[in-house]
């Protein structure tokens, strides 16, 4: 799709005209939240918050030609359904702002809900230095959220994708405060030296069946396949994860898994077969089955 490189009828548009044009372009492209994304991208270029963009647009703030070009290019990229986070280079996650881009899965709001279970379990451990492992860490979102919100904890982030690992490394170095250890390893055989000592294992593994096609172009066209697909039923990674978690966790330790809304029953069966107890499924704010917790 092509986007017009100027606002029709205006050589140097004010911010209100530019904003209205951007919203229209994104709306025509099928972007689900054209107004929010227009404000986000304009704000990224101008150094404003979304609220500041809206306020300055109402005041008719002037935008110079260089800014118009940068904003138009950002809107054009978003109109191809490239994720806004790839354009800005950052993604918010709970209290954090993570660096993201091609090759790493963009953290979603629903994973913030999943992370809460890991954070709560970790905070409840009586050990003065509880230990958690994030398997398949990607951007490092869950690992860094645990480190930030349970500051007395020790965290190990495990990632095995050569494309994602540089992003994990960048975020851990910037936000990990020396309490997050990063390991390049496959989740199936990670961290044998920690067997039986871990308090919390958490993961947002790939869980889409290999022949399923995600509806959203942002996911289908731009997210790394290794972070999405996992065997014919989508649960190959969960099977490997359950075995590894059983090995790593101490007796009484907690496992937290994110999954698709139709997978809870199958995941419960996998965990029961692996020897886990206290298995519980949890619904997100949209009443969709989103996370399963279990005890070693």
C-alpha angles and dihedrals in degrees: 000000000000126000125205110251095218138034107262113254096010126087094188107019124200117239095262093056092044092049093049090049092050092050090051094050093049092045091053089049091057096247105165096226106027097165095048093045093047090053091046094051095042089049091049091056096042098038093244134130118242089257092052091051091054093046095048091046089057089052092051095242114192121244119204123228095257091052091047090054093048093048093047091051091050091049091048091054092048090049088062084059093251105157114264088230091062089053096048093035093226139084126196117231120176104300094348141084109211129197111238140166144137112342099032129080113251110237114243132213090246090062089058086064091050092048090057091067091053092046092050093048092048094047090052094057109110092213109106090226107033119190127226133179124205108202114205093012099181107176089006091249100142095036092051093044089055091048092049098045099037099039096175091059130099116226134196118196116200123196131164104183115105088206096049099038096077089056091048090049093049094051095043091051092049100041108015097088091209091291096096116075115199121212128185104217143119114264091232094068104016126143104356088171089068097052111145096004106084121105099195132020116189132177143172095198128180106275109166116114111250094243096045119103118213113233097222116080088211088065100032097048105029112027118090111259092224089064093050114038130059118170132302095309097031093244105096091103091047090055091052091042094053092053093048093046091050088054096046102042124089117229106287093021120141131241120200121189131180115214146158120288094251098046104073097099094048092047090051089054091050092050094046090051088052093054102259122144138193089045113182134173120215129203123221126228090281090055093251122139100253112152139030124201127193140173127234 
